[in-house]
Amino acid sequence: MHSLQPRLTLRPLLVTILLIAFSYACGSGSPTSPAPVANFQGQYTGTYSVASCTETAAYVGFCASAGFTNSIVLPIALSLTQNQSTVTGTLTLGALTGSFSGAVQTAGNLTGSATMSLPIQGLTVLTNVAGWNTTISGSSMNGTFTIAFTISGVPGGANVAATIIQLVRS
């Protein structure tokens, strides 16, 4: 019986040490709240500039005939709703209008895309806006996007690289 005595008195001491160690490891501060998400919701109007326009195959000549020459300034409008970091809405580029879908990234920028179509002489020109990457400061949005033009069954395509000059929330 004498040999069991030291073992029994050490057990409560070990349990106490372990409880103290676990309480320090878990921390005593309150959980941190997530960083606020940048607010992109609203109605925007402004202009964008064509940085470049490239064309391949059957689309050679498209850029000049469609008016996508370097540095030309064109109208843009954007209507956005936002739920947390999910952003949806309508993007209008001149006569083209389509559905915008995007997300506010942890760095505070908005990335997204839009799909539009334009019927011309019995063909449908598919227009995809991709690479949308904008930031917001106050009520002004700045950034870049690309526009890809294709027609189903017609080889090649045209791509416009665009820079937002001014896009202001009203």
C-alpha angles and dihedrals in degrees: 000000000000093000094057094056098078092047093054094050093049094053096069090046092052091047090051092049092049093049091051092048093050093048091054092045092053093051128227100237124104119258116273117247119233118266114264115265117238111254114237097159116125148064116302133187131178147100141290132198129223108240093182143340123207127187135190139193113337091007097068105131093024096111096056095040092049092047097247096138120152115280096008111146117226135180124261132184129183131186113191138183121190135203110183104305096340115100126187135167148104127309121198122193108180106298094350120094128178148152117283122207125180150138135233107237125218089256088061098252125126117233124184153120142235136206124214137166133202123195112218123175095333095316128100116225108209111214120193122186109203139162091043105174119166140158128204130222115181104316097335126095122203132182148084142282140172131231121209120196121198139155119213110254095012114109120237130011146215127254127197122197109206137190122202109236097182131353112168129185113229 
